[in-house]
Amino acid sequence: MAKVLIVAAVLFGLWLLLRPHPRPKPAARLDEVEARAVLGVDAGADADAIRAAHRRLVSAVHPDKGGSAELTRRINAARDLLLGR
């Protein structure tokens, strides 16, 4: 009986390793107006204000805290666009 359980555990582990994994979606392309709207900053916002808005939003919607991976990607894309990355 123990051998059967060990074999089943090994097979299950192999299945977990070899199963197809979903690929992350590429970050959505934003224009500057939409990026500012996502972060909630105005056209005169400096880099520090953009970073502060990004930190505030990501801390609220991060997937590790039960939030959305897609929304986190959009917030990161907005920050990158506005900071010129």
C-alpha positions, 0 to 999 in steps of 0.5 A, spaced: 500 500 500 505 504 501 508 503 494 502 505 491 502 511 495 509 513 493 508 512 486 501 516 486 505 522 489 511 521 484 506 521 478 502 527 481 509 531 482 511 529 475 504 531 472 505 538 476 511 539 473 509 537 465 502 540 465 502 546 460 502 553 464 498 559 462 503 564 459 502 571 462 499 576 457 503 582 454 502 589 458 497 593 454 499 598 450 497 605 453 497 612 450 499 618 455 492 620 457 490 613 459 496 612 463 495 618 467 488 616 468 490 609 470 495 612 475 490 618 477 495 623 476 495 630 472 499 632 466 503 636 471 505 630 475 513 629 476 516 623 477 515 623 484 508 623 484 508 618 479 512 613 483 507 615 489 501 614 485 504 607 482 506 605 489 499 606 492 495 603 487 499 597 486 499 596 494 492 595 493 491 591 487 497 586 487 495 579 486 499 577 492 493 581 496 487 578 492 488 583 487 488 582 479 494 581 475 491 584 469 490 591 473 497 590 476 500 590 469 496 596 466 498 600 472 506 598 471 505 599 464 502 606 465 508 608 470 513 605 465 510 610 459 510 616 464 517 615 466 520 614 459 522 606 461 
